[in-house]
Amino acid sequence: MIIGAGGHGREVADILRHQTQATGEIEALGFIDENRDLHGQSRDGLPVLGDWSWFEGTDRKEIAVICAVGSPRICRRLVERARSIGLSFANVVSPLALMSSFARLGEGVTIFPSVIINTGALVDSHSILNVGVVVSHDSTVGPYSNINPGARIAGNVTIGEGCYIGMGANVIQGITIGRWSIIGAGAVAINDIPPNVTAVGVPAKVIKTRGDQWHDR
């Protein structure tokens, strides 16, 4: 089941279709969404089956879910709700992605086409690597992070929990991006970025700082 029936969810559904064709090990059943206006609709050929109440009459041991929402904060909330009712999580990995056999994935990870994940890299749970992302050797992408299309993560980089890395951004080798920080589209991070900030530009500079608990609200 795909949690979230928006544009990102429809992209995830496409990856699932390709994954099914390639492996036959996973099948998309439909969408779950809290927006009642979508219930009963078909989104790219898959039904929007309802909200969380849909799971009440199902055998949850037979169903895995994937969170298909791009906001790291909202994704974490939805994952915690799914976990609280005993659901397990699937990985959605495009057959058109290239991943080293020495790279590691957490649970509930989404890997889009043309992604490259090199040796020793870790993509932690419930993270999203969008189209064309590169994660180089021995780098870590923290849980709930969203790495947007075309971003390049060099070797030995640490991306903290809940980070949002904008389209086409670059992070040079050895840099740490603090948890729940945002790196703007096209930015180049050449120095460590602290937690809970927004950094933009070339080189990336902090333009906004948030409270330590903003992501919990």
Z-matrix of the N, CA and C atoms (Angstrom, degrees):
N
C 1 1.450
C 2 1.519 1 109.38
N 3 1.320 2 115.25 1 138.83
C 4 1.457 3 121.26 2 -179.71
C 5 1.530 4 107.72 3 -100.19
N 6 1.320 5 116.51 4 121.57
C 7 1.460 6 121.33 5 179.15
C 8 1.524 7 107.94 6 -89.56
N 9 1.335 8 115.47 7 106.98
C 10 1.456 9 121.24 8 -177.53
C 11 1.515 10 111.15 9 112.65
N 12 1.341 11 116.29 10 118.13
C 13 1.462 12 121.07 11 -174.60
C 14 1.524 13 112.37 12 -109.96
N 15 1.324 14 117.57 13 22.35
C 16 1.452 15 121.28 14 177.14
C 17 1.513 16 112.02 15 -81.05
N 18 1.335 17 115.89 16 -165.31
C 19 1.454 18 120.00 17 -178.41
C 20 1.518 19 113.03 18 -59.93
N 21 1.328 20 116.73 19 -40.97
C 22 1.468 21 119.73 20 178.74
C 23 1.528 22 110.21 21 -64.72
N 24 1.324 23 117.28 22 -40.24
C 25 1.455 24 120.74 23 177.57
C 26 1.512 25 112.62 24 -61.10
N 27 1.329 26 116.64 25 -38.56
C 28 1.465 27 119.97 26 178.50
C 29 1.530 28 110.90 27 -67.31
N 30 1.344 29 117.09 28 -35.32
C 31 1.463 30 119.65 29 174.61
C 32 1.524 31 111.07 30 -64.44
N 33 1.333 32 116.17 31 -41.83
C 34 1.465 33 120.13 32 177.89
C 35 1.526 34 110.33 33 -62.01
N 36 1.337 35 116.86 34 -39.00
C 37 1.464 36 120.12 35 177.80
C 38 1.524 37 111.21 36 -60.02
N 39 1.337 38 117.22 37 -39.28
C 40 1.465 39 120.15 38 177.56
C 41 1.522 40 111.32 39 -63.25
N 42 1.331 41 116.51 40 -42.60
C 43 1.465 42 118.84 41 177.95
C 44 1.523 43 110.44 42 -62.06
N 45 1.337 44 116.41 43 -40.39
C 46 1.463 45 119.84 44 178.20
C 47 1.526 46 111.55 45 -61.16
N 48 1.322 47 116.96 46 -40.13
C 49 1.470 48 119.77 47 178.06
C 50 1.521 49 110.27 48 -60.66
N 51 1.322 50 117.02 49 -45.24
C 52 1.462 51 120.11 50 179.33
C 53 1.525 52 111.21 51 -65.67
N 54 1.318 53 116.21 52 -37.38
C 55 1.463 54 120.46 53 178.77
C 56 1.527 55 110.30 54 -65.45
N 57 1.322 56 116.88 55 -40.24
C 58 1.464 57 120.97 56 177.44
C 59 1.519 58 110.93 57 -62.16
N 60 1.346 59 116.02 58 -44.70
C 61 1.463 60 119.64 59 179.30
C 62 1.519 61 111.75 60 -62.48
N 63 1.319 62 116.61 61 -34.93
C 64 1.462 63 120.56 62 -175.41
C 65 1.520 64 113.00 63 -80.28
N 66 1.345 65 116.69 64 -37.31
C 67 1.471 66 119.75 65 -172.12
C 68 1.517 67 114.07 66 -120.73
N 69 1.315 68 117.84 67 -27.15
C 70 1.462 69 120.72 68 -176.46
C 71 1.509 70 114.09 69 69.47
N 72 1.350 71 117.49 70 11.20
C 73 1.467 72 120.75 71 -173.06
C 74 1.523 73 113.53 72 -96.14
N 75 1.326 74 117.61 73 -9.07
C 76 1.453 75 120.27 74 -174.47
C 77 1.520 76 108.34 75 -146.71
N 78 1.320 77 117.11 76 145.87
C 79 1.465 78 121.28 77 -177.77
C 80 1.521 79 109.13 78 -140.14
N 81 1.312 80 116.10 79 133.30
C 82 1.463 81 121.11 80 177.45
C 83 1.518 82 109.51 81 -78.28
N 84 1.341 83 116.63 82 126.64
C 85 1.464 84 121.69 83 178.47
C 86 1.519 85 112.17 84 -92.94
N 87 1.321 86 117.24 85 -33.25
C 88 1.450 87 121.10 86 -176.94
C 89 1.509 88 110.41 87 156.41
N 90 1.334 89 114.79 88 -168.80
C 91 1.456 90 122.41 89 -177.05
C 92 1.524 91 111.48 90 -110.12
N 93 1.321 92 114.97 91 148.55
C 94 1.458 93 122.96 92 165.48
C 95 1.524 94 107.03 93 -115.35
N 96 1.323 95 116.98 94 131.01
C 97 1.452 96 119.95 95 -178.11
C 98 1.530 97 108.84 96 -147.94
N 99 1.336 98 116.29 97 142.05
C 100 1.458 99 120.72 98 -179.61
C 101 1.523 100 113.05 99 -78.01
N 102 1.312 101 117.55 100 -9.51
C 103 1.468 102 122.37 101 178.35
C 104 1.526 103 109.74 102 -81.27
N 105 1.304 104 116.82 103 105.86
C 106 1.465 105 121.40 104 -176.29
C 107 1.525 106 112.37 105 -63.21
N 108 1.323 107 117.78 106 -25.65
C 109 1.460 108 120.16 107 179.88
C 110 1.527 109 112.39 108 -64.26
N 111 1.319 110 116.74 109 -20.73
C 112 1.463 111 120.74 110 -179.80
C 113 1.523 112 112.98 111 -89.73
N 114 1.330 113 117.35 112 -15.27
C 115 1.465 114 119.97 113 -174.32
C 116 1.522 115 110.79 114 -62.90
N 117 1.322 116 115.35 115 133.77
C 118 1.451 117 121.30 116 -179.11
C 119 1.514 118 114.08 117 88.04
N 120 1.328 119 117.66 118 -9.57
C 121 1.456 120 120.82 119 177.37
C 122 1.524 121 110.67 120 -81.35
N 123 1.322 122 114.75 121 163.50
C 124 1.457 123 121.74 122 171.90
C 125 1.517 124 107.77 123 -108.64
N 126 1.327 125 115.93 124 131.41
C 127 1.466 126 121.86 125 179.15
C 128 1.526 127 108.12 126 -117.28
N 129 1.321 128 116.15 127 106.59
C 130 1.469 129 121.14 128 -178.15
C 131 1.533 130 111.33 129 52.64
N 132 1.329 131 115.11 130 41.34
C 133 1.456 132 120.40 131 174.71
C 134 1.509 133 115.96 132 87.79
N 135 1.337 134 117.84 133 -1.44
C 136 1.465 135 121.02 134 177.84
C 137 1.533 136 109.32 135 -114.47
N 138 1.340 137 117.51 136 140.06
C 139 1.462 138 119.30 137 -177.63
C 140 1.523 139 112.93 138 -78.61
N 141 1.332 140 115.48 139 146.76
C 142 1.468 141 121.14 140 167.25
C 143 1.524 142 105.67 141 -89.89
N 144 1.318 143 116.58 142 105.71
C 145 1.464 144 121.78 143 -166.31
C 146 1.522 145 113.51 144 -83.86
N 147 1.320 146 117.58 145 -15.66
C 148 1.458 147 119.53 146 179.49
C 149 1.513 148 111.09 147 142.91
N 150 1.340 149 114.60 148 -159.14
C 151 1.461 150 119.79 149 178.53
C 152 1.531 151 108.96 150 -103.41
N 153 1.333 152 115.79 151 -160.17
C 154 1.471 153 119.57 152 -175.35
C 155 1.518 154 112.98 153 -60.62
N 156 1.311 155 117.98 154 -23.98
C 157 1.469 156 120.30 155 -179.16
C 158 1.522 157 111.75 156 -63.64
N 159 1.333 158 117.46 157 -19.29
C 160 1.461 159 120.05 158 178.98
C 161 1.524 160 111.46 159 -58.70
N 162 1.315 161 117.67 160 -31.14
C 163 1.457 162 120.93 161 -176.87
C 164 1.529 163 113.30 162 -74.79
N 165 1.321 164 117.78 163 -12.76
C 166 1.467 165 120.34 164 -172.92
C 167 1.522 166 112.76 165 -62.70
N 168 1.318 167 117.89 166 -33.03
C 169 1.460 168 119.68 167 -178.07
C 170 1.507 169 114.09 168 -104.93
N 171 1.324 170 117.24 169 19.66
C 172 1.457 171 119.89 170 -176.04
C 173 1.524 172 111.36 171 -112.21
N 174 1.330 173 114.96 172 158.85
C 175 1.459 174 121.08 173 172.31
C 176 1.526 175 107.64 174 -83.21
N 177 1.318 176 116.55 175 101.30
C 178 1.460 177 120.03 176 -173.07
C 179 1.527 178 112.94 177 -69.52
N 180 1.325 179 116.94 178 -15.36
C 181 1.457 180 119.22 179 176.82
C 182 1.523 181 111.79 180 -69.97
N 183 1.335 182 115.77 181 -19.94
C 184 1.457 183 120.34 182 -177.60
C 185 1.527 184 112.87 183 -95.70
N 186 1.335 185 117.24 184 -1.15
C 187 1.464 186 120.98 185 -173.51
C 188 1.521 187 109.77 186 -126.51
N 189 1.319 188 115.62 187 134.54
C 190 1.462 189 122.12 188 169.87
C 191 1.520 190 107.71 189 -115.06
N 192 1.321 191 116.13 190 156.92
C 193 1.460 192 120.86 191 -179.21
C 194 1.516 193 110.39 192 -125.33
N 195 1.326 194 115.06 193 159.12
C 196 1.459 195 122.47 194 171.93
C 197 1.524 196 107.27 195 -132.92
N 198 1.312 197 116.78 196 133.13
C 199 1.458 198 120.69 197 177.41
C 200 1.520 199 108.43 198 -83.29
N 201 1.333 200 116.57 199 119.92
C 202 1.461 201 122.19 200 -176.85
C 203 1.526 202 110.07 201 -115.40
N 204 1.312 203 115.02 202 54.46
C 205 1.462 204 122.18 203 178.18
C 206 1.526 205 107.30 204 -126.51
N 207 1.334 206 117.06 205 129.89
C 208 1.454 207 120.89 206 -171.92
C 209 1.513 208 115.65 207 -76.95
N 210 1.339 209 118.44 208 -22.92
C 211 1.458 210 120.87 209 -180.00
C 212 1.516 211 110.41 210 -73.36
N 213 1.337 212 118.98 211 120.36
C 214 1.468 213 119.18 212 179.64
C 215 1.520 214 113.52 213 -57.77
N 216 1.336 215 117.97 214 -39.24
C 217 1.466 216 120.35 215 -179.43
C 218 1.530 217 111.23 216 -64.02
N 219 1.343 218 116.09 217 -47.41
C 220 1.467 219 119.63 218 -178.88
C 221 1.515 220 110.06 219 -67.03
N 222 1.335 221 116.89 220 -39.59
C 223 1.462 222 120.01 221 178.47
C 224 1.520 223 110.90 222 -57.87
N 225 1.324 224 117.21 223 -45.36
C 226 1.462 225 119.20 224 179.96
C 227 1.525 226 111.33 225 -60.94
N 228 1.331 227 117.03 226 -41.39
C 229 1.465 228 120.11 227 178.80
C 230 1.520 229 110.95 228 -61.23
N 231 1.329 230 117.04 229 -44.37
C 232 1.461 231 120.76 230 -178.61
C 233 1.528 232 111.48 231 -68.36
N 234 1.322 233 116.69 232 -39.55
C 235 1.468 234 119.78 233 177.49
C 236 1.522 235 110.61 234 -62.73
N 237 1.323 236 117.00 235 -43.44
C 238 1.462 237 119.66 236 179.69
C 239 1.528 238 110.92 237 -63.02
N 240 1.316 239 117.13 238 -36.21
C 241 1.462 240 119.20 239 177.91
C 242 1.523 241 110.70 240 -67.96
N 243 1.343 242 116.43 241 -43.52
C 244 1.460 243 119.73 242 178.30
C 245 1.530 244 111.26 243 -61.21
N 246 1.313 245 116.14 244 -42.37
C 247 1.465 246 119.89 245 179.46
C 248 1.529 247 111.27 246 -64.43
N 249 1.335 248 116.77 247 -35.46
C 250 1.468 249 120.55 248 -177.19
C 251 1.518 250 112.97 249 -66.75
N 252 1.342 251 117.73 250 -22.07
C 253 1.466 252 120.06 251 178.56
C 254 1.528 253 111.41 252 -105.60
N 255 1.316 254 115.80 253 15.28
C 256 1.458 255 120.09 254 170.17
C 257 1.511 256 116.00 255 84.45
N 258 1.317 257 118.19 256 19.38
C 259 1.454 258 120.35 257 179.31
C 260 1.520 259 110.83 258 -83.75
N 261 1.316 260 115.84 259 148.99
C 262 1.454 261 121.77 260 174.24
C 263 1.533 262 108.89 261 -101.69
N 264 1.326 263 116.06 262 171.08
C 265 1.460 264 121.05 263 -171.70
C 266 1.520 265 110.79 264 -123.47
N 267 1.333 266 114.16 265 137.68
C 268 1.459 267 121.05 266 177.19
C 269 1.517 268 109.60 267 -98.10
N 270 1.326 269 116.51 268 154.67
C 271 1.456 270 121.96 269 166.50
C 272 1.524 271 108.33 270 -96.21
N 273 1.310 272 116.23 271 135.40
C 274 1.463 273 122.00 272 177.95
C 275 1.520 274 106.91 273 -112.71
N 276 1.316 275 116.53 274 110.39
C 277 1.470 276 121.96 275 -171.60
C 278 1.519 277 109.03 276 -128.01
N 279 1.320 278 116.44 277 118.70
C 280 1.457 279 120.39 278 179.39
C 281 1.528 280 110.60 279 -64.78
N 282 1.340 281 117.23 280 135.89
C 283 1.465 282 119.74 281 172.83
C 284 1.526 283 112.75 282 -62.93
N 285 1.340 284 117.00 283 -14.35
C 286 1.461 285 121.51 284 -179.80
C 287 1.519 286 112.70 285 -91.63
N 288 1.324 287 117.79 286 4.54
C 289 1.456 288 122.21 287 173.38
C 290 1.523 289 109.80 288 -89.10
N 291 1.333 290 116.23 289 153.72
C 292 1.465 291 122.10 290 177.26
C 293 1.522 292 108.66 291 -115.64
N 294 1.325 293 116.54 292 120.30
C 295 1.456 294 120.45 293 -177.42
C 296 1.520 295 109.91 294 -132.23
N 297 1.321 296 115.93 295 128.86
C 298 1.456 297 120.69 296 176.77
C 299 1.524 298 110.44 297 -60.51
N 300 1.311 299 115.57 298 145.32
C 301 1.468 300 120.21 299 175.35
C 302 1.515 301 111.63 300 -67.55
N 303 1.333 302 117.24 301 -10.94
C 304 1.462 303 121.71 302 178.19
C 305 1.531 304 112.23 303 -103.93
N 306 1.327 305 116.68 304 8.44
C 307 1.464 306 121.56 305 171.60
C 308 1.528 307 108.55 306 -89.69
N 309 1.335 308 116.13 307 160.19
C 310 1.469 309 120.81 308 -177.41
C 311 1.518 310 110.39 309 -130.25
N 312 1.335 311 114.51 310 144.48
C 313 1.455 312 121.96 311 176.02
C 314 1.515 313 109.78 312 -119.79
N 315 1.335 314 116.28 313 141.03
C 316 1.456 315 120.60 314 169.08
C 317 1.514 316 109.94 315 -77.72
N 318 1.347 317 116.47 316 -158.12
C 319 1.460 318 120.50 317 178.37
C 320 1.523 319 110.22 318 -99.50
N 321 1.335 320 115.79 319 152.93
C 322 1.448 321 119.94 320 176.80
C 323 1.512 322 114.42 321 68.28
N 324 1.322 323 116.95 322 27.82
C 325 1.470 324 122.61 323 -178.06
C 326 1.533 325 109.15 324 -89.61
N 327 1.335 326 116.48 325 144.02
C 328 1.459 327 121.84 326 174.34
C 329 1.517 328 109.20 327 -117.23
N 330 1.346 329 115.51 328 124.44
C 331 1.461 330 122.38 329 -179.39
C 332 1.526 331 108.22 330 -120.64
N 333 1.319 332 116.25 331 116.24
C 334 1.465 333 122.52 332 -176.34
C 335 1.534 334 111.49 333 -83.45
N 336 1.347 335 117.36 334 170.43
C 337 1.463 336 120.35 335 176.30
C 338 1.528 337 112.33 336 -60.24
N 339 1.334 338 114.43 337 152.20
C 340 1.476 339 124.09 338 175.50
C 341 1.520 340 113.50 339 65.87
N 342 1.320 341 117.47 340 15.15
C 343 1.460 342 121.40 341 172.35
C 344 1.533 343 108.92 342 -78.96
N 345 1.328 344 116.43 343 143.41
C 346 1.459 345 122.32 344 174.35
C 347 1.526 346 108.12 345 -123.05
N 348 1.332 347 116.24 346 124.68
C 349 1.464 348 122.50 347 177.64
C 350 1.520 349 106.92 348 -121.81
N 351 1.310 350 116.27 349 115.98
C 352 1.454 351 120.25 350 -171.89
C 353 1.536 352 112.71 351 -93.21
N 354 1.318 353 114.98 352 176.26
C 355 1.453 354 122.79 353 -171.55
C 356 1.528 355 112.66 354 -57.21
N 357 1.317 356 115.75 355 138.33
C 358 1.451 357 121.83 356 176.37
C 359 1.516 358 114.98 357 78.50
N 360 1.333 359 117.91 358 -2.45
C 361 1.465 360 120.63 359 -179.41
C 362 1.518 361 110.45 360 -76.80
N 363 1.333 362 115.40 361 151.29
C 364 1.459 363 122.80 362 174.75
C 365 1.519 364 108.47 363 -125.37
N 366 1.328 365 116.35 364 124.02
C 367 1.459 366 122.63 365 171.27
C 368 1.520 367 105.95 366 -108.64
N 369 1.322 368 115.95 367 106.07
C 370 1.462 369 120.49 368 -170.33
C 371 1.535 370 110.98 369 -78.55
N 372 1.317 371 115.38 370 174.41
C 373 1.456 372 122.67 371 -166.69
C 374 1.526 373 113.59 372 -59.94
N 375 1.341 374 114.24 373 140.90
C 376 1.470 375 124.35 374 173.09
C 377 1.527 376 112.64 375 63.92
N 378 1.328 377 116.08 376 26.01
C 379 1.454 378 120.69 377 174.46
C 380 1.521 379 110.16 378 -94.51
N 381 1.337 380 115.12 379 159.73
C 382 1.456 381 122.53 380 -178.28
C 383 1.525 382 108.32 381 -124.58
N 384 1.337 383 116.21 382 125.45
C 385 1.458 384 121.55 383 169.94
C 386 1.525 385 106.83 384 -111.16
N 387 1.325 386 115.98 385 107.44
C 388 1.453 387 121.45 386 -176.92
C 389 1.532 388 111.85 387 -77.14
N 390 1.334 389 115.42 388 179.42
C 391 1.464 390 122.29 389 -172.58
C 392 1.534 391 111.35 390 -53.71
N 393 1.336 392 114.96 391 129.47
C 394 1.452 393 120.77 392 171.86
C 395 1.515 394 116.60 393 77.90
N 396 1.322 395 117.91 394 9.97
C 397 1.466 396 120.81 395 178.33
C 398 1.528 397 109.86 396 -72.24
N 399 1.335 398 115.98 397 142.28
C 400 1.468 399 121.80 398 173.24
C 401 1.523 400 108.71 399 -118.77
N 402 1.322 401 115.35 400 127.60
C 403 1.462 402 121.94 401 173.09
C 404 1.527 403 106.72 402 -118.08
N 405 1.308 404 116.49 403 111.73
C 406 1.456 405 120.71 404 -173.08
C 407 1.533 406 111.96 405 -83.75
N 408 1.311 407 115.49 406 -178.48
C 409 1.461 408 123.18 407 -169.22
C 410 1.534 409 112.78 408 -54.95
N 411 1.318 410 114.91 409 136.50
C 412 1.468 411 123.59 410 169.24
C 413 1.527 412 113.89 411 62.65
N 414 1.320 413 117.37 412 20.33
C 415 1.457 414 120.80 413 175.76
C 416 1.518 415 110.64 414 -92.29
N 417 1.337 416 115.45 415 156.32
C 418 1.460 417 121.75 416 179.17
C 419 1.518 418 109.43 417 -122.69
N 420 1.323 419 115.20 418 130.57
C 421 1.464 420 122.09 419 170.85
C 422 1.520 421 106.64 420 -106.78
N 423 1.325 422 116.47 421 115.89
C 424 1.457 423 120.61 422 -174.12
C 425 1.512 424 113.30 423 -69.87
N 426 1.343 425 117.48 424 164.50
C 427 1.459 426 122.10 425 -177.98
C 428 1.525 427 111.27 426 -60.04
N 429 1.325 428 115.01 427 147.47
C 430 1.475 429 124.22 428 177.06
C 431 1.520 430 113.51 429 66.90
N 432 1.303 431 118.79 430 12.69
C 433 1.459 432 120.32 431 179.26
C 434 1.523 433 110.47 432 -82.44
N 435 1.328 434 115.20 433 150.58
C 436 1.461 435 122.47 434 176.51
C 437 1.520 436 107.72 435 -123.86
N 438 1.339 437 115.69 436 112.61
C 439 1.458 438 122.03 437 179.00
C 440 1.525 439 106.97 438 -102.91
N 441 1.318 440 116.42 439 112.55
C 442 1.456 441 121.80 440 -169.82
C 443 1.522 442 112.80 441 -79.50
N 444 1.370 443 116.33 442 167.36
C 445 1.467 444 119.87 443 -171.53
C 446 1.522 445 114.08 444 -52.82
N 447 1.332 446 114.19 445 135.74
C 448 1.448 447 121.24 446 173.32
C 449 1.512 448 116.47 447 77.82
N 450 1.319 449 118.43 448 2.40
C 451 1.465 450 120.49 449 177.82
C 452 1.522 451 109.92 450 -70.05
N 453 1.325 452 115.65 451 147.85
C 454 1.466 453 121.81 452 -178.75
C 455 1.528 454 108.93 453 -123.61
N 456 1.320 455 114.30 454 121.96
C 457 1.462 456 121.36 455 178.98
C 458 1.526 457 107.20 456 -111.00
N 459 1.325 458 117.61 457 115.14
C 460 1.463 459 121.42 458 -177.53
C 461 1.538 460 110.62 459 -75.18
N 462 1.331 461 115.97 460 -176.04
C 463 1.456 462 120.62 461 -176.12
C 464 1.522 463 113.39 462 -72.45
N 465 1.338 464 114.94 463 150.87
C 466 1.473 465 122.97 464 175.74
C 467 1.529 466 113.03 465 58.91
N 468 1.309 467 116.73 466 31.42
C 469 1.461 468 122.66 467 175.87
C 470 1.521 469 109.25 468 -92.41
N 471 1.331 470 115.86 469 146.27
C 472 1.463 471 120.91 470 172.86
C 473 1.520 472 108.67 471 -118.91
N 474 1.321 473 115.06 472 116.89
C 475 1.466 474 122.16 473 173.81
C 476 1.517 475 106.82 474 -101.01
N 477 1.321 476 117.88 475 119.51
C 478 1.454 477 121.04 476 -174.57
C 479 1.522 478 113.34 477 -73.45
N 480 1.306 479 114.94 478 175.67
C 481 1.461 480 121.80 479 179.16
C 482 1.522 481 111.28 480 -57.85
N 483 1.343 482 115.85 481 137.27
C 484 1.449 483 121.32 482 170.26
C 485 1.513 484 115.88 483 69.13
N 486 1.322 485 118.49 484 21.00
C 487 1.464 486 120.03 485 -179.70
C 488 1.524 487 111.37 486 -78.97
N 489 1.324 488 115.09 487 152.05
C 490 1.458 489 123.02 488 177.39
C 491 1.519 490 106.29 489 -123.40
N 492 1.338 491 115.60 490 109.08
C 493 1.464 492 121.62 491 -176.99
C 494 1.526 493 107.68 492 -103.95
N 495 1.330 494 117.15 493 116.85
C 496 1.448 495 122.28 494 -171.63
C 497 1.519 496 114.07 495 -68.33
N 498 1.323 497 114.28 496 165.02
C 499 1.456 498 122.17 497 -177.98
C 500 1.530 499 111.21 498 -57.17
N 501 1.329 500 115.12 499 129.48
C 502 1.455 501 120.68 500 175.82
C 503 1.515 502 115.75 501 72.59
N 504 1.317 503 117.90 502 9.13
C 505 1.464 504 120.35 503 178.26
C 506 1.533 505 110.27 504 -71.91
N 507 1.323 506 115.62 505 156.16
C 508 1.462 507 121.97 506 177.91
C 509 1.518 508 109.69 507 -128.39
N 510 1.324 509 115.64 508 137.04
C 511 1.464 510 121.74 509 176.08
C 512 1.517 511 106.84 510 -122.65
N 513 1.344 512 117.15 511 117.62
C 514 1.463 513 119.30 512 -174.96
C 515 1.530 514 110.26 513 -77.06
N 516 1.321 515 115.06 514 170.48
C 517 1.459 516 122.01 515 -171.22
C 518 1.527 517 112.09 516 -59.63
N 519 1.339 518 113.83 517 141.29
C 520 1.449 519 121.08 518 171.81
C 521 1.513 520 116.00 519 78.92
N 522 1.331 521 117.99 520 1.67
C 523 1.463 522 121.51 521 -175.56
C 524 1.531 523 110.33 522 -83.39
N 525 1.333 524 115.93 523 148.68
C 526 1.461 525 122.12 524 172.76
C 527 1.527 526 109.01 525 -112.13
N 528 1.322 527 115.52 526 130.33
C 529 1.465 528 122.24 527 172.62
C 530 1.525 529 106.71 528 -105.20
N 531 1.328 530 117.21 529 117.27
C 532 1.458 531 121.52 530 -175.24
C 533 1.521 532 112.79 531 -64.00
N 534 1.315 533 115.61 532 155.01
C 535 1.461 534 122.07 533 -175.34
C 536 1.522 535 111.48 534 -58.70
N 537 1.332 536 114.48 535 142.10
C 538 1.467 537 124.20 536 176.54
C 539 1.532 538 112.69 537 61.07
N 540 1.316 539 116.48 538 28.60
C 541 1.459 540 120.42 539 174.41
C 542 1.521 541 110.98 540 -98.02
N 543 1.337 542 114.91 541 158.98
C 544 1.453 543 123.45 542 -179.81
C 545 1.520 544 108.30 543 -118.06
N 546 1.337 545 115.81 544 130.30
C 547 1.456 546 121.76 545 173.92
C 548 1.530 547 107.07 546 -111.56
N 549 1.325 548 117.18 547 121.63
C 550 1.455 549 121.46 548 -173.84
C 551 1.517 550 113.32 549 -66.22
N 552 1.335 551 115.11 550 159.82
C 553 1.461 552 121.41 551 177.83
C 554 1.518 553 110.58 552 -57.04
N 555 1.331 554 116.10 553 133.67
C 556 1.454 555 122.00 554 177.33
C 557 1.513 556 115.64 555 75.21
N 558 1.313 557 118.06 556 1.29
C 559 1.467 558 120.86 557 -179.65
C 560 1.526 559 110.63 558 -71.20
N 561 1.334 560 115.10 559 158.35
C 562 1.462 561 121.34 560 175.74
C 563 1.523 562 107.87 561 -126.64
N 564 1.328 563 115.98 562 111.20
C 565 1.465 564 121.31 563 -179.82
C 566 1.521 565 108.94 564 -88.69
N 567 1.345 566 116.05 565 111.61
C 568 1.473 567 120.83 566 179.43
C 569 1.526 568 111.35 567 -111.91
N 570 1.334 569 116.11 568 -4.36
C 571 1.464 570 122.02 569 174.94
C 572 1.521 571 108.33 570 -133.57
N 573 1.341 572 115.77 571 160.05
C 574 1.458 573 119.63 572 177.14
C 575 1.528 574 110.37 573 -57.37
N 576 1.329 575 115.49 574 143.44
C 577 1.463 576 122.56 575 178.50
C 578 1.524 577 107.70 576 -113.08
N 579 1.340 578 118.66 577 128.78
C 580 1.468 579 120.04 578 -177.02
C 581 1.527 580 112.29 579 -71.62
N 582 1.327 581 117.42 580 170.09
C 583 1.471 582 120.95 581 178.05
C 584 1.526 583 111.79 582 -68.81
N 585 1.332 584 114.96 583 156.57
C 586 1.473 585 123.03 584 168.89
C 587 1.521 586 114.04 585 58.91
N 588 1.338 587 116.51 586 39.96
C 589 1.460 588 120.04 587 178.41
C 590 1.524 589 109.90 588 -131.98
N 591 1.323 590 115.14 589 166.12
C 592 1.459 591 122.71 590 167.61
C 593 1.518 592 107.76 591 -112.44
N 594 1.335 593 116.13 592 129.65
C 595 1.462 594 121.60 593 178.94
C 596 1.523 595 109.02 594 -126.95
N 597 1.336 596 116.21 595 135.16
C 598 1.461 597 121.01 596 -178.27
C 599 1.523 598 109.32 597 -137.08
N 600 1.348 599 115.55 598 163.98
C 601 1.445 600 120.92 599 170.75
C 602 1.511 601 114.44 600 97.47
N 603 1.333 602 114.49 601 178.36
C 604 1.458 603 123.17 602 179.83
C 605 1.529 604 108.22 603 -128.36
N 606 1.337 605 118.21 604 105.95
C 607 1.479 606 126.07 605 -4.15
C 608 1.525 607 110.81 606 -73.59
N 609 1.329 608 115.70 607 161.87
C 610 1.463 609 120.91 608 -177.61
C 611 1.519 610 111.30 609 -66.32
N 612 1.338 611 115.40 610 129.93
C 613 1.458 612 121.85 611 177.34
C 614 1.528 613 109.60 612 -127.82
N 615 1.324 614 115.35 613 146.04
C 616 1.465 615 120.93 614 -178.28
C 617 1.523 616 109.45 615 -71.14
N 618 1.345 617 116.34 616 127.58
C 619 1.463 618 121.20 617 177.28
C 620 1.528 619 112.19 618 -116.61
N 621 1.349 620 116.51 619 -11.02
C 622 1.460 621 119.22 620 -178.50
C 623 1.512 622 109.14 621 -153.19
N 624 1.326 623 116.09 622 138.56
C 625 1.462 624 122.42 623 176.43
C 626 1.515 625 108.69 624 -123.18
N 627 1.327 626 115.53 625 135.82
C 628 1.461 627 121.36 626 -179.91
C 629 1.531 628 109.74 627 -112.52
N 630 1.329 629 116.53 628 163.27
C 631 1.454 630 120.74 629 176.33
C 632 1.519 631 111.51 630 -65.97
N 633 1.316 632 115.21 631 155.69
C 634 1.462 633 120.55 632 -177.07
C 635 1.519 634 112.66 633 -59.19
N 636 1.341 635 118.53 634 -26.58
C 637 1.457 636 121.22 635 -173.92
C 638 1.531 637 112.81 636 -107.73
N 639 1.351 638 118.09 637 11.11
C 640 1.469 639 119.12 638 -176.02
C 641 1.522 640 111.90 639 -59.20
N 642 1.343 641 116.49 640 -34.24
C 643 1.452 642 119.89 641 -176.50
C 644 1.514 643 113.02 642 -75.14
N 645 1.323 644 117.84 643 -9.28
C 646 1.461 645 120.90 644 178.69
C 647 1.519 646 112.36 645 -90.90
N 648 1.320 647 116.79 646 -7.07
C 649 1.464 648 119.67 647 -176.66
C 650 1.510 649 110.89 648 -85.93
